[in-house]
Amino acid sequence: MLTIKGNLGKIMRTLYLRKDGYGITRKILIDMAYLVSHNSIRLPKYYYEENLYLSFKKLGSNNGAVEKYFLTKDKILSEDTNFYFFKFIFKPTQVIDIDD
C-alpha cells in the first residue's frame, strides 16, 4: 500500500492554470510530477500567453475570497528551449480547484 506523507497528498491532485477570454475559461494542466519534485511550475512555451493565472486563497483569509496570480514574463525564473519555469509560491491547500 502506498502511503503519502505530509502535504504531498494535498498537492497530488489536478491543478490547472486558467485563461479567461471570449466568455469562456480555458484551462491548462500543470505538470504535477515536476511541481512536486521541484516546487516550480514548468510550462511549455507554446502554452504561454498573456493573462494566464492560477486561482488561490490568501493565507488566513476567512472570507473565502479567491485571487488570481498571473504568470507574467517578469515572473519567469528560467527557461530552456521548450519550457518556462515559474516559482510555485503557494501552499497546496491555497490553490483552488477548477470546479471551485
MOPAC internal coordinates of N, CA, C and O (Angstrom, degrees):
PM7 1SCF
backbone

  N    0.0000 0     0.00 0     0.00 0    0    0    0
  C    1.4446 1     0.00 0     0.00 0    1    0    0
  C    1.5282 1   109.33 1     0.00 0    2    1    0
  O    1.2310 1   120.76 1   -41.95 1    3    2    1
  N    1.3337 1   116.16 1   138.05 1    3    2    1
  C    1.4535 1   122.52 1  -179.61 1    5    3    2
  C    1.5197 1   110.17 1   -86.89 1    6    5    3
  O    1.2310 1   120.66 1   -52.55 1    7    6    5
  N    1.3178 1   116.35 1   127.45 1    7    6    5
  C    1.4555 1   121.04 1   177.94 1    9    7    6
  C    1.5230 1   108.10 1  -113.73 1   10    9    7
  O    1.2310 1   120.68 1   -52.00 1   11   10    9
  N    1.3184 1   116.31 1   128.00 1   11   10    9
  C    1.4579 1   121.52 1   179.04 1   13   11   10
  C    1.5228 1   107.96 1  -105.63 1   14   13   11
  O    1.2310 1   120.99 1   -53.67 1   15   14   13
  N    1.3324 1   115.70 1   126.33 1   15   14   13
  C    1.4553 1   120.91 1  -176.05 1   17   15   14
  C    1.5259 1   111.37 1  -100.08 1   18   17   15
  O    1.2310 1   120.88 1   -28.32 1   19   18   17
  N    1.3089 1   115.91 1   151.68 1   19   18   17
  C    1.4628 1   122.38 1   172.57 1   21   19   18
  C    1.5109 1   113.68 1    62.54 1   22   21   19
  O    1.2310 1   121.29 1    36.70 1   23   22   21
  N    1.3374 1   115.14 1  -143.30 1   23   22   21
  C    1.4611 1   121.50 1  -176.99 1   25   23   22
  C    1.5191 1   113.34 1   -81.78 1   26   25   23
  O    1.2310 1   119.99 1   175.58 1   27   26   25
  N    1.3087 1   117.63 1    -4.42 1   27   26   25
  C    1.4572 1   120.37 1  -178.39 1   29   27   26
  C    1.5166 1   111.27 1   -59.11 1   30   29   27
  O    1.2310 1   120.02 1   140.55 1   31   30   29
  N    1.3138 1   117.57 1   -39.45 1   31   30   29
  C    1.4612 1   120.87 1   178.58 1   33   31   30
  C    1.5096 1   112.48 1   -65.38 1   34   33   31
  O    1.2310 1   120.17 1   148.54 1   35   34   33
  N    1.3285 1   117.28 1   -31.46 1   35   34   33
  C    1.4537 1   121.05 1   179.50 1   37   35   34
  C    1.5212 1   111.71 1   -75.27 1   38   37   35
  O    1.2310 1   120.38 1   149.38 1   39   38   37
  N    1.3316 1   116.88 1   -30.62 1   39   38   37
  C    1.4559 1   119.35 1  -178.85 1   41   39   38
  C    1.5296 1   111.31 1   -87.76 1   42   41   39
  O    1.2310 1   119.67 1   159.95 1   43   42   41
  N    1.3064 1   118.23 1   -20.05 1   43   42   41
  C    1.4555 1   120.57 1  -179.19 1   45   43   42
  C    1.5220 1   110.25 1   -81.54 1   46   45   43
  O    1.2310 1   121.69 1  -116.70 1   47   46   45
  N    1.2948 1   114.37 1    63.30 1   47   46   45
  C    1.4513 1   122.86 1   172.90 1   49   47   46
  C    1.5177 1   104.90 1  -136.04 1   50   49   47
  O    1.2310 1   120.16 1   -11.27 1   51   50   49
  N    1.2765 1   117.29 1   168.73 1   51   50   49
  C    1.4514 1   120.14 1  -177.40 1   53   51   50
  C    1.5238 1   110.19 1   -76.65 1   54   53   51
  O    1.2310 1   120.86 1   -56.29 1   55   54   53
  N    1.3185 1   115.95 1   123.71 1   55   54   53
  C    1.4582 1   122.20 1   176.74 1   57   55   54
  C    1.5251 1   108.76 1  -118.48 1   58   57   55
  O    1.2310 1   121.07 1   -36.03 1   59   58   57
  N    1.3105 1   115.55 1   143.97 1   59   58   57
  C    1.4546 1   120.89 1  -177.64 1   61   59   58
  C    1.5200 1   111.29 1  -128.22 1   62   61   59
  O    1.2310 1   121.03 1   -33.76 1   63   62   61
  N    1.3293 1   115.63 1   146.24 1   63   62   61
  C    1.4459 1   122.29 1   163.84 1   65   63   62
  C    1.5197 1   105.67 1   -86.05 1   66   65   63
  O    1.2310 1   120.47 1   -24.88 1   67   66   65
  N    1.3185 1   116.70 1   155.12 1   67   66   65
  C    1.4662 1   120.25 1  -177.49 1   69   67   66
  C    1.5229 1   110.37 1  -126.94 1   70   69   67
  O    1.2310 1   121.81 1   -25.54 1   71   70   69
  N    1.3138 1   114.15 1   154.46 1   71   70   69
  C    1.4645 1   122.05 1   176.02 1   73   71   70
  C    1.5166 1   107.14 1  -143.27 1   74   73   71
  O    1.2310 1   120.43 1   -62.31 1   75   74   73
  N    1.3407 1   116.78 1   117.69 1   75   74   73
  C    1.4562 1   121.78 1   178.90 1   77   75   74
  C    1.5192 1   109.89 1   -91.72 1   78   77   75
  O    1.2310 1   121.11 1   -41.09 1   79   78   77
  N    1.3131 1   115.49 1   138.91 1   79   78   77
  C    1.4609 1   119.74 1   176.57 1   81   79   78
  C    1.5072 1   111.64 1   176.85 1   82   81   79
  O    1.2310 1   121.34 1   -35.10 1   83   82   81
  N    1.3223 1   115.03 1   144.90 1   83   82   81
  C    1.4683 1   122.08 1   177.83 1   85   83   82
  C    1.5278 1   112.59 1    56.16 1   86   85   83
  O    1.2310 1   120.52 1  -146.59 1   87   86   85
  N    1.3249 1   116.61 1    33.41 1   87   86   85
  C    1.4536 1   121.29 1   176.22 1   89   87   86
  C    1.5189 1   115.08 1    79.32 1   90   89   87
  O    1.2310 1   119.88 1  -171.58 1   91   90   89
  N    1.3203 1   117.83 1     8.42 1   91   90   89
  C    1.4686 1   121.05 1   178.28 1   93   91   90
  C    1.5222 1   109.55 1  -131.60 1   94   93   91
  O    1.2310 1   121.00 1   -18.33 1   95   94   93
  N    1.3261 1   115.70 1   161.67 1   95   94   93
  C    1.4602 1   121.32 1   173.08 1   97   95   94
  C    1.5151 1   108.11 1  -112.56 1   98   97   95
  O    1.2310 1   121.37 1   -64.00 1   99   98   97
  N    1.3252 1   114.98 1   116.00 1   99   98   97
  C    1.4657 1   120.70 1   177.38 1  101   99   98
  C    1.5192 1   107.72 1   -87.92 1  102  101   99
  O    1.2310 1   119.79 1   -36.15 1  103  102  101
  N    1.3131 1   118.00 1   143.85 1  103  102  101
  C    1.4607 1   120.61 1   179.81 1  105  103  102
  C    1.5269 1   110.06 1  -122.10 1  106  105  103
  O    1.2310 1   121.98 1   -35.84 1  107  106  105
  N    1.3396 1   113.82 1   144.16 1  107  106  105
  C    1.4613 1   122.28 1   179.85 1  109  107  106
  C    1.5200 1   107.55 1  -124.74 1  110  109  107
  O    1.2310 1   120.74 1   -58.28 1  111  110  109
  N    1.3022 1   116.19 1   121.72 1  111  110  109
  C    1.4594 1   122.35 1  -178.32 1  113  111  110
  C    1.5246 1   111.03 1   -66.57 1  114  113  111
  O    1.2310 1   120.69 1   -46.74 1  115  114  113
  N    1.3254 1   116.29 1   133.26 1  115  114  113
  C    1.4680 1   121.98 1   175.79 1  117  115  114
  C    1.5243 1   108.84 1   -85.15 1  118  117  115
  O    1.2310 1   120.50 1   -41.37 1  119  118  117
  N    1.3223 1   116.66 1   138.63 1  119  118  117
  C    1.4691 1   122.54 1   177.03 1  121  119  118
  C    1.5308 1   108.09 1   -69.79 1  122  121  119
  O    1.2310 1   120.93 1   -82.33 1  123  122  121
  N    1.3379 1   115.83 1    97.67 1  123  122  121
  C    1.4624 1   121.06 1  -173.12 1  125  123  122
  C    1.5281 1   112.95 1   -68.84 1  126  125  123
  O    1.2310 1   119.76 1   143.62 1  127  126  125
  N    1.3125 1   118.06 1   -36.38 1  127  126  125
  C    1.4678 1   120.19 1   179.34 1  129  127  126
  C    1.5242 1   110.70 1   -61.50 1  130  129  127
  O    1.2310 1   120.34 1   137.58 1  131  130  129
  N    1.3222 1   116.95 1   -42.42 1  131  130  129
  C    1.4564 1   120.73 1   178.56 1  133  131  130
  C    1.5275 1   110.84 1   -69.74 1  134  133  131
  O    1.2310 1   120.25 1   139.54 1  135  134  133
  N    1.3189 1   117.13 1   -40.46 1  135  134  133
  C    1.4608 1   121.45 1  -179.88 1  137  135  134
  C    1.5276 1   111.66 1   -59.57 1  138  137  135
  O    1.2310 1   120.32 1   134.03 1  139  138  137
  N    1.3191 1   117.00 1   -45.97 1  139  138  137
  C    1.4646 1   120.95 1  -177.92 1  141  139  138
  C    1.5279 1   111.38 1   -67.57 1  142  141  139
  O    1.2310 1   120.03 1   138.79 1  143  142  141
  N    1.3198 1   117.55 1   -41.21 1  143  142  141
  C    1.4589 1   119.50 1  -175.55 1  145  143  142
  C    1.5322 1   113.78 1   -80.94 1  146  145  143
  O    1.2310 1   119.33 1   154.69 1  147  146  145
  N    1.3440 1   118.88 1   -25.31 1  147  146  145
  C    1.4664 1   121.17 1  -176.65 1  149  147  146
  C    1.5256 1   114.63 1  -119.27 1  150  149  147
  O    1.2310 1   119.93 1   174.80 1  151  150  149
  N    1.3290 1   117.74 1    -5.20 1  151  150  149
  C    1.4617 1   123.05 1  -178.15 1  153  151  150
  C    1.5308 1   111.56 1    54.51 1  154  153  151
  O    1.2310 1   121.06 1  -142.88 1  155  154  153
  N    1.3268 1   115.58 1    37.12 1  155  154  153
  C    1.4562 1   120.95 1   174.97 1  157  155  154
  C    1.5255 1   109.47 1  -147.47 1  158  157  155
  O    1.2310 1   121.51 1   -22.90 1  159  158  157
  N    1.3138 1   114.72 1   157.10 1  159  158  157
  C    1.4642 1   121.30 1  -179.94 1  161  159  158
  C    1.5184 1   108.26 1   -90.92 1  162  161  159
  O    1.2310 1   120.88 1   -52.68 1  163  162  161
  N    1.3250 1   115.92 1   127.32 1  163  162  161
  C    1.4688 1   121.69 1   175.44 1  165  163  162
  C    1.5256 1   107.23 1  -105.83 1  166  165  163
  O    1.2310 1   120.89 1   -66.54 1  167  166  165
  N    1.3075 1   115.91 1   113.46 1  167  166  165
  C    1.4597 1   121.63 1  -175.26 1  169  167  166
  C    1.5258 1   109.92 1  -117.10 1  170  169  167
  O    1.2310 1   120.07 1   -57.60 1  171  170  169
  N    1.3351 1   117.47 1   122.40 1  171  170  169
  C    1.4696 1   118.89 1   175.38 1  173  171  170
  C    1.5271 1   110.70 1   -57.43 1  174  173  171
  O    1.2310 1   120.37 1   -39.79 1  175  174  173
  N    1.3133 1   116.90 1   140.21 1  175  174  173
  C    1.4604 1   121.04 1  -176.51 1  177  175  174
  C    1.5218 1   112.48 1   -59.86 1  178  177  175
  O    1.2310 1   120.19 1   146.58 1  179  178  177
  N    1.3156 1   117.25 1   -33.42 1  179  178  177
  C    1.4626 1   119.40 1  -178.55 1  181  179  178
  C    1.5262 1   112.34 1   -72.42 1  182  181  179
  O    1.2310 1   119.11 1   168.75 1  183  182  181
  N    1.3498 1   119.31 1   -11.25 1  183  182  181
  C    1.4619 1   122.34 1   174.90 1  185  183  182
  C    1.5237 1   112.50 1   -92.27 1  186  185  183
  O    1.2310 1   120.19 1   163.97 1  187  186  185
  N    1.3276 1   117.24 1   -16.03 1  187  186  185
  C    1.4565 1   119.30 1  -176.29 1  189  187  186
  C    1.5220 1   110.90 1   -72.51 1  190  189  187
  O    1.2310 1   121.09 1   -43.20 1  191  190  189
  N    1.3225 1   115.53 1   136.80 1  191  190  189
  C    1.4524 1   123.36 1   171.62 1  193  191  190
  C    1.5183 1   107.98 1  -157.06 1  194  193  191
  O    1.2310 1   120.76 1   -15.94 1  195  194  193
  N    1.3142 1   116.15 1   164.06 1  195  194  193
  C    1.4593 1   120.90 1   179.26 1  197  195  194
  C    1.5263 1   110.59 1   -62.49 1  198  197  195
  O    1.2310 1   120.86 1   -28.82 1  199  198  197
  N    1.3177 1   115.97 1   151.18 1  199  198  197
  C    1.4699 1   124.68 1   177.31 1  201  199  198
  C    1.5258 1   114.00 1    67.03 1  202  201  199
  O    1.2310 1   119.53 1  -153.39 1  203  202  201
  N    1.3005 1   118.50 1    26.61 1  203  202  201
  C    1.4581 1   123.51 1   172.51 1  205  203  202
  C    1.5224 1   107.06 1   -84.60 1  206  205  203
  O    1.2310 1   120.03 1   -48.22 1  207  206  205
  N    1.3318 1   117.54 1   131.78 1  207  206  205
  C    1.4641 1   119.15 1  -173.82 1  209  207  206
  C    1.5263 1   112.48 1  -143.50 1  210  209  207
  O    1.2310 1   121.90 1   -14.47 1  211  210  209
  N    1.3392 1   113.97 1   165.53 1  211  210  209
  C    1.4563 1   124.35 1   175.67 1  213  211  210
  C    1.5290 1   106.65 1  -118.80 1  214  213  211
  O    1.2310 1   119.93 1   -52.10 1  215  214  213
  N    1.3259 1   117.74 1   127.90 1  215  214  213
  C    1.4705 1   121.32 1   179.27 1  217  215  214
  C    1.5214 1   109.89 1   -84.16 1  218  217  215
  O    1.2310 1   120.51 1   -41.96 1  219  218  217
  N    1.3353 1   116.64 1   138.04 1  219  218  217
  C    1.4624 1   120.80 1  -178.88 1  221  219  218
  C    1.5254 1   110.57 1  -151.53 1  222  221  219
  O    1.2310 1   121.59 1   -15.40 1  223  222  221
  N    1.3204 1   114.57 1   164.60 1  223  222  221
  C    1.4663 1   121.73 1   172.51 1  225  223  222
  C    1.5201 1   107.67 1  -111.64 1  226  225  223
  O    1.2310 1   120.65 1   -40.02 1  227  226  225
  N    1.3318 1   116.37 1   139.98 1  227  226  225
  C    1.4650 1   120.52 1   177.84 1  229  227  226
  C    1.5162 1   109.76 1   -67.87 1  230  229  227
  O    1.2310 1   120.68 1   -32.89 1  231  230  229
  N    1.3271 1   116.30 1   147.11 1  231  230  229
  C    1.4586 1   120.81 1   175.58 1  233  231  230
  C    1.5175 1   109.77 1   -64.82 1  234  233  231
  O    1.2310 1   120.85 1   -43.69 1  235  234  233
  N    1.3020 1   115.98 1   136.31 1  235  234  233
  C    1.4574 1   121.03 1   178.51 1  237  235  234
  C    1.5125 1   114.26 1    77.07 1  238  237  235
  O    1.2310 1   120.60 1  -172.98 1  239  238  237
  N    1.3121 1   116.45 1     7.02 1  239  238  237
  C    1.4644 1   119.89 1   179.46 1  241  239  238
  C    1.5183 1   109.16 1   -88.49 1  242  241  239
  O    1.2310 1   120.74 1   -66.24 1  243  242  241
  N    1.3086 1   116.19 1   113.76 1  243  242  241
  C    1.4611 1   121.09 1  -178.49 1  245  243  242
  C    1.5270 1   113.05 1   -91.00 1  246  245  243
  O    1.2310 1   120.10 1   168.85 1  247  246  245
  N    1.3240 1   117.41 1   -11.15 1  247  246  245
  C    1.4552 1   119.76 1  -177.03 1  249  247  246
  C    1.5265 1   113.06 1   -81.81 1  250  249  247
  O    1.2310 1   119.84 1   172.20 1  251  250  249
  N    1.3136 1   117.91 1    -7.80 1  251  250  249
  C    1.4593 1   121.35 1   177.23 1  253  251  250
  C    1.5088 1   114.22 1    75.15 1  254  253  251
  O    1.2310 1   119.82 1  -163.90 1  255  254  253
  N    1.3210 1   117.95 1    16.10 1  255  254  253
  C    1.4598 1   121.00 1  -179.72 1  257  255  254
  C    1.5260 1   110.33 1   -68.74 1  258  257  255
  O    1.2310 1   120.88 1   -48.73 1  259  258  257
  N    1.3075 1   115.93 1   131.27 1  259  258  257
  C    1.4601 1   122.16 1   179.87 1  261  259  258
  C    1.5196 1   108.93 1   -97.93 1  262  261  259
  O    1.2310 1   120.74 1   -46.54 1  263  262  261
  N    1.3298 1   116.20 1   133.46 1  263  262  261
  C    1.4475 1   121.50 1   179.32 1  265  263  262
  C    1.5184 1   109.50 1  -116.99 1  266  265  263
  O    1.2310 1   120.89 1   -12.34 1  267  266  265
  N    1.3275 1   115.91 1   167.66 1  267  266  265
  C    1.4587 1   121.92 1  -178.89 1  269  267  266
  C    1.5223 1   109.50 1  -116.57 1  270  269  267
  O    1.2310 1   120.86 1   -50.24 1  271  270  269
  N    1.3301 1   115.95 1   129.76 1  271  270  269
  C    1.4648 1   122.14 1   173.89 1  273  271  270
  C    1.5215 1   106.57 1  -105.28 1  274  273  271
  O    1.2310 1   120.52 1   -72.11 1  275  274  273
  N    1.3320 1   116.62 1   107.89 1  275  274  273
  C    1.4565 1   121.11 1  -176.11 1  277  275  274
  C    1.5233 1   110.86 1   -83.56 1  278  277  275
  O    1.2310 1   120.92 1   -45.25 1  279  278  277
  N    1.3186 1   115.85 1   134.75 1  279  278  277
  C    1.4608 1   122.12 1   176.99 1  281  279  278
  C    1.5284 1   107.76 1   -89.95 1  282  281  279
  O    1.2310 1   121.17 1   -86.20 1  283  282  281
  N    1.3095 1   115.37 1    93.80 1  283  282  281
  C    1.4540 1   121.44 1  -178.15 1  285  283  282
  C    1.5278 1   109.85 1  -101.25 1  286  285  283
  O    1.2310 1   121.02 1   -14.57 1  287  286  285
  N    1.3153 1   115.65 1   165.43 1  287  286  285
  C    1.4761 1   120.99 1  -178.01 1  289  287  286
  C    1.5281 1   111.95 1   -58.64 1  290  289  287
  O    1.2310 1   119.93 1   146.94 1  291  290  289
  N    1.3239 1   117.74 1   -33.06 1  291  290  289
  C    1.4651 1   119.89 1  -178.66 1  293  291  290
  C    1.5324 1   112.42 1   -73.86 1  294  293  291
  O    1.2310 1   119.50 1   168.77 1  295  294  293
  N    1.3305 1   118.56 1   -11.23 1  295  294  293
  C    1.4662 1   122.06 1   178.34 1  297  295  294
  C    1.5254 1   112.80 1   -96.83 1  298  297  295
  O    1.2310 1   120.11 1  -176.34 1  299  298  297
  N    1.3215 1   117.40 1     3.66 1  299  298  297
  C    1.4680 1   120.71 1   177.98 1  301  299  298
  C    1.5223 1   108.70 1   -73.28 1  302  301  299
  O    1.2310 1   120.98 1   -56.99 1  303  302  301
  N    1.3415 1   115.73 1   123.01 1  303  302  301
  C    1.4675 1   120.46 1   177.81 1  305  303  302
  C    1.5147 1   110.99 1   -74.95 1  306  305  303
  O    1.2310 1   121.36 1   133.23 1  307  306  305
  N    1.3274 1   115.01 1   -46.77 1  307  306  305
  C    1.4533 1   121.16 1  -179.93 1  309  307  306
  C    1.5235 1   108.40 1  -158.92 1  310  309  307
  O    1.2310 1   121.67 1    -6.68 1  311  310  309
  N    1.3122 1   114.41 1   173.32 1  311  310  309
  C    1.4543 1   119.52 1   177.06 1  313  311  310
  C    1.5192 1   109.00 1  -150.89 1  314  313  311
  O    1.2310 1   121.60 1   -24.05 1  315  314  313
  N    1.3092 1   114.55 1   155.95 1  315  314  313
  C    1.4539 1   119.85 1   171.75 1  317  315  314
  C    1.5210 1   107.24 1  -126.63 1  318  317  315
  O    1.2310 1   119.83 1    19.02 1  319  318  317
  N    1.2885 1   117.92 1  -160.98 1  319  318  317
  C    1.4507 1   121.16 1  -176.27 1  321  319  318
  C    1.5193 1   112.71 1   -61.14 1  322  321  319
  O    1.2310 1   120.12 1   143.36 1  323  322  321
  N    1.3297 1   117.38 1   -36.64 1  323  322  321
  C    1.4603 1   121.02 1  -172.40 1  325  323  322
  C    1.5269 1   116.24 1  -115.32 1  326  325  323
  O    1.2310 1   119.36 1   164.38 1  327  326  325
  N    1.3283 1   118.83 1   -15.62 1  327  326  325
  C    1.4605 1   121.42 1  -171.21 1  329  327  326
  C    1.5224 1   113.24 1  -131.18 1  330  329  327
  O    1.2310 1   121.81 1   -27.56 1  331  330  329
  N    1.3468 1   114.15 1   152.44 1  331  330  329
  C    1.4645 1   122.61 1   164.50 1  333  331  330
  C    1.5233 1   106.44 1  -105.89 1  334  333  331
  O    1.2310 1   120.67 1   -33.42 1  335  334  333
  N    1.3334 1   116.32 1   146.58 1  335  334  333
  C    1.4575 1   121.89 1  -179.79 1  337  335  334
  C    1.5288 1   109.18 1  -120.93 1  338  337  335
  O    1.2310 1   121.01 1   -51.39 1  339  338  337
  N    1.3339 1   115.67 1   128.61 1  339  338  337
  C    1.4591 1   123.00 1  -179.90 1  341  339  338
  C    1.5241 1   109.00 1  -122.24 1  342  341  339
  O    1.2310 1   120.34 1   -39.14 1  343  342  341
  N    1.3243 1   116.96 1   140.86 1  343  342  341
  C    1.4617 1   121.71 1   176.67 1  345  343  342
  C    1.5236 1   109.70 1   -68.80 1  346  345  343
  O    1.2310 1   120.45 1   -45.37 1  347  346  345
  N    1.3307 1   116.75 1   134.63 1  347  346  345
  C    1.4543 1   122.38 1   175.20 1  349  347  346
  C    1.5257 1   106.75 1   -93.09 1  350  349  347
  O    1.2310 1   119.88 1   -74.70 1  351  350  349
  N    1.3278 1   117.83 1   105.30 1  351  350  349
  C    1.4702 1   122.30 1  -170.06 1  353  351  350
  C    1.5137 1   113.43 1  -100.57 1  354  353  351
  O    1.2310 1   119.96 1  -167.78 1  355  354  353
  N    1.3243 1   117.67 1    12.22 1  355  354  353
  C    1.4599 1   121.06 1  -174.19 1  357  355  354
  C    1.5174 1   111.81 1  -112.84 1  358  357  355
  O    1.2310 1   121.45 1   -21.22 1  359  358  357
  N    1.3285 1   114.82 1   158.78 1  359  358  357
  C    1.4526 1   120.52 1   167.37 1  361  359  358
  C    1.5289 1   106.43 1   -80.73 1  362  361  359
  O    1.2310 1   120.05 1   -32.58 1  363  362  361
  N    1.3091 1   117.51 1   147.42 1  363  362  361
  C    1.4704 1   119.50 1  -177.02 1  365  363  362
  C    1.5163 1   114.26 1   -55.41 1  366  365  363
  O    1.2310 1   120.27 1   147.30 1  367  366  365
  N    1.3314 1   117.09 1   -32.70 1  367  366  365
  C    1.4725 1   119.79 1  -177.92 1  369  367  366
  C    1.5220 1   112.19 1   -74.17 1  370  369  367
  O    1.2310 1   119.45 1   165.60 1  371  370  369
  N    1.3269 1   118.65 1   -14.40 1  371  370  369
  C    1.4551 1   121.56 1   179.31 1  373  371  370
  C    1.5284 1   112.55 1   -78.19 1  374  373  371
  O    1.2310 1   120.20 1   151.39 1  375  374  373
  N    1.3161 1   117.21 1   -28.61 1  375  374  373
  C    1.4530 1   121.41 1  -174.39 1  377  375  374
  C    1.5158 1   110.14 1   -74.31 1  378  377  375
  O    1.2310 1   121.19 1   -45.45 1  379  378  377
  N    1.3256 1   115.33 1   134.55 1  379  378  377
  C    1.4489 1   122.23 1  -176.90 1  381  379  378
  C    1.5248 1   109.72 1   -91.37 1  382  381  379
  O    1.2310 1   120.82 1   -45.68 1  383  382  381
  N    1.3205 1   116.03 1   134.32 1  383  382  381
  C    1.4600 1   120.48 1   175.03 1  385  383  382
  C    1.5137 1   109.98 1   -68.36 1  386  385  383
  O    1.2310 1   120.48 1   -21.08 1  387  386  385
  N    1.3048 1   116.68 1   158.92 1  387  386  385
  C    1.4586 1   121.88 1  -177.29 1  389  387  386
  C    1.5186 1   112.07 1   -63.19 1  390  389  387
  O    1.2310 1   119.53 1   152.11 1  391  390  389
  N    1.3041 1   118.50 1   -27.89 1  391  390  389
  C    1.4579 1   121.38 1  -178.87 1  393  391  390
  C    1.5196 1   113.65 1   -82.11 1  394  393  391
  O    1.2310 1   120.30 1   164.73 1  395  394  393
  N    1.3401 1   117.02 1   -15.27 1  395  394  393
  C    1.4745 1   120.50 1  -178.20 1  397  395  394
  C    1.5100 1   111.08 1   -72.94 1  398  397  395
  O    1.2310 1   120.10 1   180.00 1  399  398  397

